[in-house]
Amino acid sequence: MDAQHQTPLFVQDIAGSGRPASIYLAPTLDGLYAPYALRTPADEGTFPFVFLAYGNGGGGVEWLRSRLRTHGYIMDRLLDAGYACAWGRYRSEVELGYHRGGPLVIDRRQGMDLLNRSPLEFEDEVSILRHVAQHPHVDPDRLGHVGVSHAGEMLFKLASQYPGILRAGVAAEPANHEFLDLTPDHSVAVNPETNLRNIEKMRMHEAEFVRARINVPLALERISSIDLPMLVMGRESDDLQGIFRVSYDLLLEAGKAATWVSFDHPLHGYIFPETNEGRLELDDVQREAIGGVIDFLNRHL
C-alpha cells in the first residue's frame, strides 16, 4: 500500500476500546470510492482479515460511523480472536443486475477503462478486499467474509465471479433470490410507479417449495466456480429459511466444502448484536452462534 493509501480519511475512537477504527476509501472498478472502517488487534504484526457486511448498500461514511457505534461487539470478538476486521459500505443493489448483467468485462478506450456494464455492489466489496489486502497489518492470503441477509447473497456472487480472493466465507441468512434465479410466488408485486418488484412479503420457509421454484442447473453452474469453504447460517423462524437451506444443499451437491447451522432467534442478523443507548443486547444464542463463526474462521483462516 503506497503512502496515499496508508493514510486513512479519519480515525474514529470506539467507546470502551483501545482499538480505534481507521476509515479508508477503496477505489472501485469504475474509478469512484467505497469506504470501509478497519480495526486491527495491535499496531504491530500481520493478521488475517474478516470483512463484515449487512444488507443492501448506500449510506456511505455516515452509515459506517453509525455502525461502529451500534455494532462494535462482533468486531471486538474478532479482534480478541486475533483478526483484523472492517465494516464496509457499497453501492445500492440493482434489481436483477447480477442475473441480467453477466460478468464484468473491462477493456480500454482512449487510454481509459471501458466497461460492458456498471460495477455492482458485490464488486465494491472486491475493491475493498483488494485495497485492504495491501495494508501492512493484513495478511493478503487470509481474507474472510461474513455477510448477513443481502450481503450473504453478495458473498455467493463474489465467490462465484471472483474466485481466489477469499479464503473462507460465512453467509448468514443469505437472501439468495437472484443467485438461485428464484421464480417469485403470488405475494410479489410490481410497484407501478417504479416497475420494480416488492419481495418483502414473500414466504419461502420450506426448502422443497423453494427448490421447485429455482433454476437448479443455473444455480449449480454459478456455484461451480466457488473455491472457498462456506458456513451457511439459517434462522428457524425466518420466512426465507427455505432459501437459506437450499443454498447450502446446492453447495453440498456441487461438492463444495460447506457447513450448515441454524438457530432459533427473533433478530434478523442475530450474529451482529446491537448496542442501544450504551446497552448491549446479547443473549446466549448469539454468543453460541458468534462462537461458531469464529471457530469456523479459525479452521480456515
PASEBA-1860 file (N, C-alpha, C; in nm, 3 decimals):
! residues 301
1> MDAQHQTP> 0.085/-0.118/0.000/0.000/0.000/0.000/0.089/0.124/0.000 ~ 0.067/0.214/-0.097/0.152/0.331/-0.105/0.116/0.430/0.004 ~ 0.195/0.539/0.012/0.178/0.635/0.122/0.038/0.695/0.122 ~ -0.018/0.721/0.003/-0.153/0.777/-0.004/-0.255/0.681/0.055 ~ -0.242/0.552/0.022/-0.339/0.454/0.070/-0.320/0.422/0.218 ~ -0.202/0.447/0.273/-0.179/0.421/0.414/-0.246/0.525/0.504 ~ -0.279/0.639/0.448/-0.338/0.747/0.526/-0.490/0.734/0.528 ~ -0.550/0.710/0.644/-0.696/0.699/0.649/-0.763/0.834/0.629
9> LFVQDIAG> -0.887/0.828/0.587/-0.967/0.950/0.575/-0.981/1.017/0.710 ~ -1.009/0.937/0.813/-1.007/0.982/0.953/-1.006/0.859/1.042 ~ -0.984/0.881/1.170/-0.981/0.774/1.269/-1.092/0.800/1.370 ~ -1.171/0.697/1.400/-1.281/0.711/1.494/-1.253/0.624/1.617 ~ -1.253/0.687/1.733/-1.238/0.613/1.858/-1.363/0.530/1.885 ~ -1.342/0.417/1.950/-1.452/0.326/1.983/-1.470/0.325/2.134 ~ -1.589/0.354/2.181/-1.615/0.360/2.324/-1.578/0.229/2.392 ~ -1.501/0.238/2.499/-1.465/0.121/2.577/-1.355/0.037/2.517
17> SGRPASIY> -1.291/0.084/2.410/-1.187/0.006/2.343/-1.065/0.092/2.316 ~ -0.949/0.032/2.323/-0.826/0.100/2.285/-0.790/0.080/2.140 ~ -0.877/0.014/2.065/-0.850/-0.013/1.924/-0.945/0.068/1.836 ~ -0.903/0.185/1.788/-0.990/0.270/1.707/-1.013/0.211/1.568 ~ -1.100/0.276/1.493/-1.127/0.236/1.355/-1.071/0.342/1.261 ~ -0.999/0.295/1.160/-0.946/0.385/1.057/-1.034/0.372/0.934 ~ -1.087/0.484/0.887/-1.176/0.483/0.771/-1.094/0.511/0.646 ~ -1.099/0.417/0.552/-1.027/0.427/0.425/-1.127/0.434/0.310
25> LAPTLDGL> -1.079/0.485/0.196/-1.157/0.486/0.073/-1.088/0.396/-0.029 ~ -1.159/0.291/-0.071/-1.104/0.198/-0.170/-1.151/0.239/-0.309 ~ -1.059/0.255/-0.405/-1.101/0.286/-0.543/-1.182/0.171/-0.600 ~ -1.299/0.200/-0.652/-1.384/0.096/-0.710/-1.343/0.071/-0.856 ~ -1.405/-0.028/-0.917/-1.366/-0.068/-1.052/-1.402/0.036/-1.158 ~ -1.488/0.133/-1.122/-1.521/0.238/-1.217/-1.466/0.375/-1.175 ~ -1.369/0.374/-1.082/-1.299/0.497/-1.050/-1.359/0.581/-0.941 ~ -1.465/0.534/-0.876/-1.521/0.604/-0.761/-1.460/0.541/-0.635
33> YAPYALRT> -1.525/0.559/-0.519/-1.465/0.510/-0.396/-1.569/0.445/-0.306 ~ -1.528/0.337/-0.239/-1.612/0.269/-0.141/-1.542/0.276/-0.006 ~ -1.610/0.320/0.100/-1.546/0.334/0.230/-1.551/0.206/0.312 ~ -1.450/0.190/0.397/-1.452/0.082/0.494/-1.383/0.127/0.621 ~ -1.421/0.067/0.734/-1.370/0.104/0.866/-1.291/-0.012/0.922 ~ -1.160/0.002/0.924/-1.068/-0.107/0.960/-1.021/-0.094/1.104 ~ -1.025/-0.208/1.174/-0.964/-0.218/1.307/-0.868/-0.337/1.308 ~ -0.757/-0.323/1.376/-0.658/-0.430/1.386/-0.635/-0.462/1.533
41> PADEGTFP> -0.596/-0.587/1.565/-0.576/-0.625/1.705/-0.461/-0.551/1.773 ~ -0.363/-0.504/1.695/-0.246/-0.437/1.751/-0.186/-0.347/1.644 ~ -0.094/-0.260/1.686/-0.028/-0.170/1.593/0.090/-0.235/1.522 ~ 0.128/-0.352/1.567/0.237/-0.427/1.505/0.188/-0.567/1.470 ~ 0.245/-0.624/1.365/0.210/-0.759/1.326/0.124/-0.764/1.202 ~ 0.102/-0.885/1.152/0.019/-0.909/1.034/-0.090/-1.008/1.073 ~ -0.214/-0.978/1.035/-0.329/-1.053/1.086/-0.419/-1.099/0.973 ~ -0.485/-1.213/0.990/-0.593/-1.249/0.897/-0.703/-1.145/0.907
49> FVFLAYGN> -0.781/-1.132/0.802/-0.880/-1.023/0.792/-1.019/-1.078/0.766 ~ -1.119/-1.015/0.830/-1.259/-1.051/0.810/-1.338/-0.928/0.768 ~ -1.401/-0.936/0.652/-1.489/-0.831/0.603/-1.629/-0.852/0.658 ~ -1.691/-0.748/0.710/-1.825/-0.755/0.768/-1.922/-0.675/0.682 ~ -2.035/-0.736/0.648/-2.132/-0.669/0.562/-2.273/-0.707/0.603 ~ -2.363/-0.609/0.591/-2.502/-0.634/0.629/-2.595/-0.569/0.527 ~ -2.683/-0.648/0.469/-2.794/-0.595/0.392/-2.755/-0.522/0.265 ~ -2.849/-0.440/0.221/-2.831/-0.362/0.100/-2.734/-0.247/0.124
57> GGGGVEWL> -2.695/-0.178/0.017/-2.593/-0.074/0.029/-2.650/0.065/0.048 ~ -2.561/0.162/0.030/-2.597/0.302/0.049/-2.558/0.350/0.188 ~ -2.560/0.480/0.206/-2.532/0.538/0.337/-2.390/0.586/0.354 ~ -2.295/0.526/0.282/-2.158/0.574/0.280/-2.092/0.581/0.416 ~ -2.010/0.686/0.434/-1.930/0.701/0.555/-2.017/0.717/0.678 ~ -2.129/0.788/0.666/-2.214/0.807/0.783/-2.273/0.675/0.832 ~ -2.304/0.587/0.741/-2.352/0.454/0.781/-2.242/0.382/0.860 ~ -2.118/0.391/0.813/-2.007/0.328/0.883/-1.990/0.384/1.024
65> RSRLRTHG> -1.997/0.514/1.037/-1.979/0.577/1.169/-2.086/0.527/1.265 ~ -2.209/0.519/1.216/-2.317/0.470/1.299/-2.297/0.324/1.334 ~ -2.255/0.245/1.237/-2.236/0.102/1.260/-2.128/0.076/1.365 ~ -2.024/0.157/1.363/-1.918/0.142/1.463/-1.970/0.170/1.604 ~ -2.066/0.260/1.615/-2.123/0.293/1.746/-2.219/0.185/1.795 ~ -2.294/0.125/1.702/-2.402/0.036/1.744/-2.371/-0.113/1.727 ~ -2.271/-0.147/1.645/-2.244/-0.288/1.616/-2.096/-0.319/1.630 ~ -2.039/-0.274/1.740/-1.898/-0.299/1.766/-1.868/-0.434/1.829
73> YIMDRLLD> -1.970/-0.501/1.883/-1.945/-0.625/1.956/-1.880/-0.731/1.868 ~ -1.932/-0.750/1.747/-1.875/-0.853/1.660/-1.731/-0.820/1.627 ~ -1.700/-0.693/1.611/-1.561/-0.654/1.584/-1.472/-0.685/1.704 ~ -1.521/-0.654/1.824/-1.442/-0.680/1.945/-1.413/-0.829/1.960 ~ -1.513/-0.914/1.930/-1.491/-1.058/1.938/-1.384/-1.103/1.839 ~ -1.390/-1.048/1.718/-1.291/-1.083/1.617/-1.152/-1.033/1.654 ~ -1.144/-0.911/1.707/-1.015/-0.858/1.750/-0.955/-0.945/1.859 ~ -1.038/-0.985/1.955/-0.990/-1.071/2.064/-0.939/-1.205/2.012
81> AGYACAWG> -0.997/-1.250/1.900/-0.956/-1.378/1.841/-0.836/-1.363/1.748 ~ -0.785/-1.240/1.732/-0.666/-1.218/1.652/-0.689/-1.179/1.509 ~ -0.811/-1.132/1.477/-0.843/-1.094/1.340/-0.848/-0.942/1.324 ~ -0.790/-0.890/1.216/-0.826/-0.757/1.170/-0.964/-0.768/1.107 ~ -1.042/-0.661/1.113/-1.178/-0.668/1.060/-1.224/-0.529/1.018 ~ -1.325/-0.525/0.933/-1.376/-0.397/0.885/-1.522/-0.409/0.846 ~ -1.600/-0.311/0.886/-1.730/-0.290/0.824/-1.703/-0.220/0.692 ~ -1.773/-0.260/0.586/-1.758/-0.195/0.457/-1.892/-0.146/0.406
89> RYRSEVEL> -1.889/-0.043/0.322/-2.012/0.008/0.261/-1.995/0.011/0.111 ~ -2.104/-0.013/0.044/-2.103/-0.034/-0.101/-2.227/0.029/-0.160 ~ -2.232/0.034/-0.291/-2.346/0.097/-0.358/-2.472/0.013/-0.339 ~ -2.587/0.072/-0.369/-2.714/0.003/-0.353/-2.731/-0.108/-0.457 ~ -2.815/-0.203/-0.420/-2.845/-0.315/-0.509/-2.914/-0.266/-0.636 ~ -2.882/-0.328/-0.748/-2.953/-0.307/-0.874/-3.044/-0.426/-0.898 ~ -3.171/-0.401/-0.916/-3.267/-0.509/-0.934/-3.227/-0.600/-1.050 ~ -3.195/-0.726/-1.018/-3.157/-0.828/-1.114/-3.032/-0.789/-1.195
97> GYHRGGPL> -2.952/-0.698/-1.142/-2.831/-0.656/-1.213/-2.732/-0.769/-1.230 ~ -2.719/-0.853/-1.130/-2.629/-0.969/-1.138/-2.683/-1.071/-1.238 ~ -2.810/-1.100/-1.229/-2.870/-1.205/-1.312/-2.867/-1.167/-1.460 ~ -2.895/-1.041/-1.489/-2.905/-0.998/-1.628/-2.773/-0.945/-1.685 ~ -2.687/-0.896/-1.597/-2.568/-0.824/-1.644/-2.453/-0.911/-1.688 ~ -2.441/-1.031/-1.629/-2.330/-1.118/-1.662/-2.199/-1.069/-1.603 ~ -2.090/-1.139/-1.631/-1.961/-1.099/-1.577/-1.920/-0.960/-1.625 ~ -1.850/-0.887/-1.540/-1.798/-0.754/-1.575/-1.676/-0.771/-1.664
105> VIDRRQGM> -1.676/-0.702/-1.777/-1.564/-0.705/-1.871/-1.505/-0.565/-1.878 ~ -1.372/-0.557/-1.864/-1.302/-0.428/-1.866/-1.210/-0.424/-1.987 ~ -1.229/-0.324/-2.071/-1.145/-0.301/-2.188/-1.083/-0.162/-2.175 ~ -1.018/-0.116/-2.280/-0.955/0.017/-2.279/-1.002/0.096/-2.401 ~ -1.025/0.224/-2.382/-1.057/0.314/-2.492/-0.999/0.450/-2.458 ~ -0.922/0.507/-2.551/-0.860/0.638/-2.533/-0.779/0.643/-2.404 ~ -0.712/0.531/-2.373/-0.626/0.527/-2.256/-0.698/0.512/-2.124 ~ -0.831/0.493/-2.125/-0.909/0.481/-2.003/-0.992/0.353/-2.008
113> DLLNRSPL> -1.042/0.311/-1.892/-1.120/0.188/-1.886/-1.255/0.204/-1.957 ~ -1.296/0.096/-2.020/-1.427/0.087/-2.083/-1.493/-0.040/-2.030 ~ -1.612/-0.027/-1.973/-1.681/-0.139/-1.909/-1.804/-0.178/-1.990 ~ -1.838/-0.308/-1.985/-1.960/-0.353/-2.051/-2.085/-0.325/-1.968 ~ -2.066/-0.297/-1.840/-2.176/-0.257/-1.751/-2.114/-0.189/-1.631 ~ -2.199/-0.125/-1.551/-2.151/-0.065/-1.427/-2.116/-0.174/-1.327 ~ -2.014/-0.154/-1.242/-1.993/-0.248/-1.133/-2.115/-0.256/-1.043 ~ -2.132/-0.371/-0.977/-2.242/-0.392/-0.884/-2.191/-0.388/-0.740
121> EFEDEVSI> -2.283/-0.398/-0.646/-2.247/-0.378/-0.507/-2.143/-0.480/-0.457 ~ -2.154/-0.605/-0.501/-2.057/-0.705/-0.455/-1.919/-0.678/-0.515 ~ -1.913/-0.606/-0.625/-1.784/-0.570/-0.683/-1.718/-0.453/-0.608 ~ -1.798/-0.375/-0.538/-1.738/-0.279/-0.444/-1.668/-0.354/-0.330 ~ -1.726/-0.466/-0.289/-1.658/-0.549/-0.190/-1.525/-0.602/-0.244 ~ -1.524/-0.643/-0.370/-1.399/-0.686/-0.432/-1.294/-0.575/-0.424 ~ -1.335/-0.452/-0.454/-1.242/-0.339/-0.448/-1.190/-0.316/-0.307 ~ -1.277/-0.328/-0.208/-1.234/-0.311/-0.069/-1.137/-0.421/-0.030
129> LRHVAQHP> -1.168/-0.544/-0.066/-1.080/-0.656/-0.031/-0.942/-0.640/-0.095 ~ -0.939/-0.597/-0.219/-0.810/-0.577/-0.285/-0.733/-0.463/-0.220 ~ -0.803/-0.361/-0.176/-0.738/-0.247/-0.111/-0.685/-0.284/0.026 ~ -0.767/-0.350/0.107/-0.723/-0.385/0.242/-0.612/-0.489/0.239 ~ -0.607/-0.569/0.133/-0.500/-0.670/0.121/-0.363/-0.606/0.110 ~ -0.358/-0.477/0.074/-0.231/-0.406/0.064/-0.187/-0.345/0.198 ~ -0.274/-0.352/0.298/-0.243/-0.291/0.426/-0.130/-0.369/0.495 ~ -0.033/-0.299/0.554/0.081/-0.369/0.613/0.046/-0.462/0.728
137> HVDPDRLG> -0.072/-0.443/0.792/-0.109/-0.529/0.904/-0.210/-0.637/0.865 ~ -0.234/-0.654/0.734/-0.329/-0.755/0.687/-0.255/-0.858/0.602 ~ -0.282/-0.985/0.631/-0.226/-1.094/0.552/-0.312/-1.112/0.427 ~ -0.262/-1.080/0.307/-0.345/-1.086/0.187/-0.389/-1.226/0.148 ~ -0.326/-1.327/0.204/-0.361/-1.465/0.172/-0.464/-1.523/0.269 ~ -0.509/-1.442/0.365/-0.606/-1.492/0.464/-0.719/-1.391/0.480 ~ -0.799/-1.378/0.375/-0.912/-1.286/0.376/-1.042/-1.365/0.390 ~ -1.127/-1.324/0.483/-1.256/-1.387/0.502/-1.369/-1.287/0.488
145> HVGVSHAG> -1.491/-1.337/0.479/-1.610/-1.252/0.458/-1.724/-1.306/0.542 ~ -1.789/-1.219/0.618/-1.909/-1.254/0.692/-2.020/-1.160/0.646 ~ -2.119/-1.214/0.577/-2.227/-1.132/0.524/-2.362/-1.182/0.571 ~ -2.451/-1.088/0.605/-2.584/-1.120/0.655/-2.689/-1.070/0.556 ~ -2.792/-1.151/0.532/-2.907/-1.115/0.450/-2.864/-1.092/0.305 ~ -2.892/-0.975/0.248/-2.849/-0.950/0.111/-2.698/-0.962/0.099 ~ -2.625/-0.923/0.203/-2.479/-0.936/0.198/-2.435/-1.082/0.199 ~ -2.519/-1.173/0.249/-2.490/-1.315/0.235/-2.499/-1.358/0.090
153> EMLFKLAS> -2.600/-1.307/0.018/-2.608/-1.334/-0.126/-2.490/-1.271/-0.199 ~ -2.448/-1.152/-0.157/-2.331/-1.088/-0.219/-2.208/-1.176/-0.206 ~ -2.194/-1.247/-0.094/-2.082/-1.338/-0.078/-2.087/-1.448/-0.183 ~ -2.205/-1.505/-0.206/-2.218/-1.608/-0.309/-2.179/-1.552/-0.446 ~ -2.225/-1.431/-0.479/-2.194/-1.370/-0.608/-2.044/-1.345/-0.621 ~ -1.985/-1.289/-0.517/-1.842/-1.259/-0.518/-1.760/-1.387/-0.536 ~ -1.793/-1.488/-0.457/-1.718/-1.613/-0.463/-1.733/-1.681/-0.598 ~ -1.848/-1.665/-0.662/-1.872/-1.726/-0.792/-1.797/-1.654/-0.903
161> QYPGILRA> -1.804/-1.522/-0.906/-1.747/-1.447/-1.018/-1.602/-1.406/-0.995 ~ -1.556/-1.405/-0.870/-1.419/-1.362/-0.841/-1.351/-1.464/-0.750 ~ -1.338/-1.589/-0.797/-1.271/-1.689/-0.713/-1.125/-1.651/-0.689 ~ -1.075/-1.697/-0.575/-0.935/-1.674/-0.543/-0.908/-1.557/-0.452 ~ -1.006/-1.468/-0.432/-0.985/-1.352/-0.345/-1.000/-1.391/-0.199 ~ -1.105/-1.468/-0.169/-1.136/-1.505/-0.031/-1.087/-1.645/0.001 ~ -1.060/-1.664/0.130/-1.019/-1.797/0.176/-1.130/-1.868/0.252 ~ -1.225/-1.793/0.305/-1.338/-1.852/0.377/-1.451/-1.751/0.381
169> GVAAEPAN> -1.576/-1.802/0.388/-1.691/-1.712/0.391/-1.802/-1.765/0.480 ~ -1.872/-1.672/0.545/-1.989/-1.703/0.626/-2.108/-1.629/0.566 ~ -2.208/-1.703/0.520/-2.330/-1.646/0.465/-2.442/-1.669/0.566 ~ -2.475/-1.566/0.640/-2.578/-1.576/0.744/-2.711/-1.526/0.689 ~ -2.810/-1.614/0.687/-2.942/-1.581/0.634/-2.931/-1.521/0.493 ~ -2.863/-1.591/0.401/-2.838/-1.534/0.269/-2.965/-1.526/0.184 ~ -3.002/-1.406/0.145/-3.123/-1.385/0.066/-3.091/-1.407/-0.082 ~ -3.076/-1.535/-0.119/-3.022/-1.571/-0.250/-3.128/-1.580/-0.360
177> HEFLDLTP> -3.227/-1.491/-0.357/-3.332/-1.493/-0.458/-3.272/-1.486/-0.600 ~ -3.186/-1.387/-0.621/-3.132/-1.363/-0.754/-3.029/-1.469/-0.792 ~ -2.942/-1.505/-0.699/-2.836/-1.601/-0.728/-2.895/-1.735/-0.772 ~ -3.006/-1.775/-0.710/-3.070/-1.903/-0.742/-3.169/-1.891/-0.858 ~ -3.188/-1.770/-0.911/-3.287/-1.746/-1.017/-3.424/-1.797/-0.972 ~ -3.469/-1.743/-0.859/-3.594/-1.785/-0.798/-3.713/-1.721/-0.870 ~ -3.811/-1.802/-0.902/-3.937/-1.751/-0.956/-4.027/-1.713/-0.839 ~ -4.062/-1.585/-0.823/-4.142/-1.543/-0.707/-4.281/-1.606/-0.708
185> DHSVAVNP> -4.341/-1.607/-0.589/-4.478/-1.656/-0.581/-4.575/-1.539/-0.595 ~ -4.703/-1.566/-0.567/-4.807/-1.466/-0.588/-4.797/-1.346/-0.494 ~ -4.717/-1.358/-0.388/-4.707/-1.248/-0.292/-4.623/-1.131/-0.344 ~ -4.550/-1.153/-0.450/-4.461/-1.050/-0.504/-4.539/-0.963/-0.602 ~ -4.532/-0.833/-0.578/-4.600/-0.737/-0.665/-4.498/-0.643/-0.727 ~ -4.538/-0.580/-0.834/-4.454/-0.480/-0.902/-4.506/-0.342/-0.867 ~ -4.416/-0.255/-0.820/-4.453/-0.118/-0.790/-4.484/-0.045/-0.920 ~ -4.608/-0.001/-0.942/-4.643/0.060/-1.071/-4.570/0.192/-1.096
193> ETNLRNIE> -4.520/0.255/-0.990/-4.450/0.383/-1.007/-4.306/0.364/-1.051 ~ -4.246/0.250/-1.017/-4.104/0.227/-1.050/-4.082/0.108/-1.141 ~ -4.184/0.021/-1.152/-4.173/-0.104/-1.228/-4.071/-0.199/-1.166 ~ -4.043/-0.184/-1.037/-3.953/-0.273/-0.964/-4.034/-0.362/-0.871 ~ -3.981/-0.481/-0.844/-4.053/-0.579/-0.764/-4.046/-0.546/-0.616 ~ -4.153/-0.577/-0.545/-4.156/-0.572/-0.400/-4.164/-0.716/-0.350 ~ -4.053/-0.763/-0.291/-4.047/-0.903/-0.248/-4.053/-0.918/-0.096 ~ -4.086/-0.811/-0.027/-4.078/-0.812/0.119/-4.176/-0.909/0.184
201> KMRMHEAE> -4.286/-0.941/0.116/-4.387/-1.029/0.177/-4.374/-1.174/0.130 ~ -4.269/-1.206/0.060/-4.253/-1.341/0.008/-4.228/-1.441/0.121 ~ -4.294/-1.555/0.117/-4.282/-1.658/0.219/-4.219/-1.782/0.156 ~ -4.097/-1.811/0.194/-4.022/-1.922/0.136/-3.957/-2.003/0.247 ~ -4.038/-2.053/0.339/-3.983/-2.118/0.457/-3.943/-2.263/0.432 ~ -4.008/-2.331/0.340/-3.982/-2.473/0.318/-3.887/-2.494/0.201 ~ -3.784/-2.574/0.224/-3.683/-2.598/0.121/-3.742/-2.662/-0.004 ~ -3.836/-2.754/0.013/-3.894/-2.822/-0.102/-3.969/-2.724/-0.191
209> FVRARINV> -4.038/-2.630/-0.130/-4.112/-2.528/-0.205/-4.015/-2.440/-0.283 ~ -3.904/-2.403/-0.219/-3.805/-2.319/-0.285/-3.741/-2.391/-0.402 ~ -3.701/-2.515/-0.379/-3.628/-2.589/-0.482/-3.712/-2.603/-0.610 ~ -3.841/-2.613/-0.594/-3.929/-2.626/-0.711/-3.941/-2.497/-0.789 ~ -3.895/-2.385/-0.732/-3.913/-2.255/-0.797/-3.781/-2.193/-0.842 ~ -3.669/-2.265/-0.830/-3.541/-2.209/-0.871/-3.490/-2.276/-0.998 ~ -3.391/-2.215/-1.059/-3.325/-2.269/-1.177/-3.204/-2.349/-1.128 ~ -3.225/-2.477/-1.100/-3.119/-2.559/-1.040/-2.996/-2.567/-1.129
217> PLALERIS> -3.008/-2.595/-1.259/-2.887/-2.601/-1.342/-2.807/-2.471/-1.341 ~ -2.876/-2.357/-1.348/-2.805/-2.229/-1.346/-2.740/-2.205/-1.212 ~ -2.810/-2.236/-1.103/-2.753/-2.218/-0.970/-2.628/-2.303/-0.953 ~ -2.633/-2.428/-0.998/-2.516/-2.515/-0.987/-2.401/-2.466/-1.074 ~ -2.433/-2.412/-1.191/-2.328/-2.354/-1.276/-2.259/-2.238/-1.204 ~ -2.337/-2.154/-1.139/-2.279/-2.042/-1.065/-2.197/-2.090/-0.947 ~ -2.242/-2.192/-0.882/-2.172/-2.246/-0.766/-2.042/-2.317/-0.807 ~ -2.036/-2.367/-0.930/-1.924/-2.450/-0.973/-1.789/-2.380/-0.957
225> SIDLPMLV> -1.784/-2.248/-0.968/-1.657/-2.177/-0.960/-1.621/-2.134/-0.818 ~ -1.708/-2.157/-0.722/-1.679/-2.120/-0.583/-1.567/-2.211/-0.531 ~ -1.463/-2.150/-0.476/-1.345/-2.227/-0.437/-1.308/-2.210/-0.290 ~ -1.404/-2.169/-0.207/-1.372/-2.147/-0.065/-1.472/-2.222/0.023 ~ -1.431/-2.264/0.142/-1.527/-2.323/0.236/-1.627/-2.218/0.283 ~ -1.752/-2.257/0.296/-1.857/-2.164/0.336/-1.939/-2.222/0.449 ~ -1.967/-2.136/0.545/-2.062/-2.166/0.652/-2.191/-2.093/0.619 ~ -2.300/-2.169/0.603/-2.431/-2.111/0.576/-2.514/-2.120/0.703
233> MGRESDDL> -2.569/-2.006/0.745/-2.641/-1.999/0.872/-2.788/-1.966/0.846 ~ -2.876/-2.050/0.901/-3.018/-2.025/0.889/-3.076/-1.965/1.015 ~ -3.207/-1.938/1.010/-3.280/-1.887/1.127/-3.418/-1.953/1.124 ~ -3.449/-2.030/1.226/-3.563/-2.121/1.223/-3.694/-2.054/1.186 ~ -3.720/-1.936/1.238/-3.849/-1.872/1.218/-3.853/-1.779/1.097 ~ -3.745/-1.770/1.023/-3.736/-1.676/0.912/-3.821/-1.723/0.794 ~ -3.892/-1.631/0.731/-3.974/-1.665/0.616/-3.892/-1.716/0.498 ~ -3.763/-1.686/0.497/-3.677/-1.728/0.386/-3.587/-1.846/0.423
241> QGIFRVSY> -3.622/-1.917/0.530/-3.539/-2.030/0.575/-3.519/-2.133/0.464 ~ -3.618/-2.153/0.379/-3.603/-2.248/0.269/-3.495/-2.206/0.171 ~ -3.482/-2.076/0.146/-3.377/-2.025/0.058/-3.240/-2.049/0.121 ~ -3.230/-2.023/0.252/-3.102/-2.044/0.320/-3.059/-2.191/0.308 ~ -3.155/-2.280/0.334/-3.122/-2.422/0.335/-3.086/-2.473/0.194 ~ -3.162/-2.432/0.094/-3.133/-2.477/-0.041/-2.997/-2.425/-0.088 ~ -2.960/-2.307/-0.046/-2.828/-2.253/-0.081/-2.718/-2.346/-0.030 ~ -2.735/-2.394/0.092/-2.639/-2.490/0.147/-2.646/-2.623/0.074
249> DLLLEAGK> -2.767/-2.673/0.050/-2.783/-2.804/-0.015/-2.713/-2.806/-0.151 ~ -2.725/-2.698/-0.227/-2.664/-2.694/-0.360/-2.513/-2.688/-0.351 ~ -2.459/-2.617/-0.253/-2.315/-2.620/-0.232/-2.267/-2.762/-0.210 ~ -2.340/-2.833/-0.125/-2.303/-2.971/-0.093/-2.313/-3.060/-0.217 ~ -2.421/-3.044/-0.293/-2.439/-3.125/-0.413/-2.330/-3.099/-0.517 ~ -2.276/-2.976/-0.516/-2.170/-2.941/-0.610/-2.033/-2.983/-0.561 ~ -2.028/-3.050/-0.446/-1.901/-3.098/-0.394/-1.818/-2.993/-0.325 ~ -1.881/-2.883/-0.283/-1.808/-2.776/-0.217/-1.796/-2.803/-0.066
257> AATWVSFD> -1.697/-2.740/-0.005/-1.679/-2.751/0.140/-1.780/-2.659/0.207 ~ -1.889/-2.715/0.256/-1.998/-2.635/0.311/-2.043/-2.691/0.446 ~ -2.081/-2.600/0.534/-2.130/-2.634/0.668/-2.262/-2.562/0.690 ~ -2.356/-2.628/0.755/-2.487/-2.570/0.784/-2.511/-2.566/0.933 ~ -2.557/-2.452/0.983/-2.609/-2.441/1.119/-2.732/-2.352/1.114 ~ -2.821/-2.370/1.209/-2.941/-2.287/1.214/-2.978/-2.265/1.360 ~ -3.022/-2.144/1.391/-3.057/-2.107/1.528/-3.197/-2.049/1.531 ~ -3.260/-2.062/1.646/-3.392/-2.003/1.669/-3.373/-1.871/1.742
265> HPLHGYIF> -3.392/-1.760/1.672/-3.369/-1.629/1.732/-3.461/-1.527/1.666 ~ -3.514/-1.430/1.742/-3.608/-1.334/1.684/-3.544/-1.228/1.595 ~ -3.411/-1.209/1.606/-3.346/-1.099/1.534/-3.292/-1.144/1.399 ~ -3.333/-1.078/1.294/-3.272/-1.098/1.163/-3.133/-1.036/1.168 ~ -3.031/-1.118/1.143/-2.895/-1.071/1.161/-2.846/-1.090/1.303 ~ -2.881/-1.204/1.362/-2.854/-1.227/1.505/-2.706/-1.237/1.537 ~ -2.619/-1.260/1.438/-2.475/-1.266/1.469/-2.414/-1.126/1.478 ~ -2.494/-1.023/1.455/-2.449/-0.885/1.470/-2.529/-0.817/1.582
273> PETNEGRL> -2.499/-0.848/1.709/-2.573/-0.786/1.820/-2.557/-0.634/1.819 ~ -2.658/-0.567/1.871/-2.662/-0.421/1.866/-2.650/-0.361/2.006 ~ -2.586/-0.246/2.011/-2.579/-0.168/2.134/-2.671/-0.047/2.121 ~ -2.768/-0.035/2.210/-2.862/0.076/2.208/-2.851/0.155/2.337 ~ -2.823/0.285/2.321/-2.811/0.375/2.437/-2.713/0.319/2.540 ~ -2.603/0.265/2.488/-2.497/0.214/2.575/-2.520/0.075/2.629 ~ -2.632/0.013/2.595/-2.665/-0.121/2.646/-2.654/-0.224/2.535 ~ -2.568/-0.325/2.556/-2.551/-0.431/2.458/-2.666/-0.531/2.469
281> ELDDVQRE> -2.735/-0.558/2.358/-2.843/-0.655/2.353/-2.787/-0.786/2.302 ~ -2.759/-0.877/2.395/-2.689/-1.001/2.362/-2.743/-1.114/2.448 ~ -2.766/-1.231/2.387/-2.814/-1.345/2.464/-2.727/-1.468/2.436 ~ -2.760/-1.578/2.501/-2.678/-1.698/2.490/-2.678/-1.757/2.350 ~ -2.789/-1.746/2.279/-2.794/-1.798/2.142/-2.696/-1.721/2.054 ~ -2.693/-1.591/2.070/-2.600/-1.510/1.991/-2.455/-1.541/2.026 ~ -2.427/-1.559/2.154/-2.291/-1.595/2.195/-2.248/-1.727/2.130 ~ -2.339/-1.824/2.131/-2.307/-1.954/2.072/-2.286/-1.941/1.922
289> AIGGVIDF> -2.374/-1.867/1.855/-2.364/-1.852/1.709/-2.235/-1.781/1.670 ~ -2.201/-1.675/1.741/-2.078/-1.600/1.710/-1.956/-1.685/1.740 ~ -1.961/-1.761/1.849/-1.853/-1.854/1.878/-1.833/-1.954/1.765 ~ -1.942/-2.001/1.707/-1.933/-2.094/1.595/-1.873/-2.029/1.471 ~ -1.907/-1.902/1.447/-1.848/-1.829/1.334/-1.697/-1.819/1.352 ~ -1.654/-1.783/1.472/-1.510/-1.767/1.496/-1.440/-1.902/1.487 ~ -1.501/-2.007/1.537/-1.442/-2.141/1.523/-1.425/-2.177/1.375 ~ -1.525/-2.147/1.294/-1.516/-2.175/1.152/-1.402/-2.095/1.088
297> LNRHL> -1.392/-1.967/1.120/-1.284/-1.885/1.066/-1.148/-1.936/1.111 ~ -1.140/-1.978/1.237/-1.013/-2.032/1.289/-0.968/-2.154/1.209 ~ -1.064/-2.237/1.169/-1.028/-2.358/1.096/-0.978/-2.329/0.954 ~ -1.026/-2.218/0.897/-0.999/-2.196/0.755/-0.914/-2.073/0.725 ~ -0.898/-1.984/0.821/-0.811/-1.868/0.801/-0.680/-1.879/0.880
END
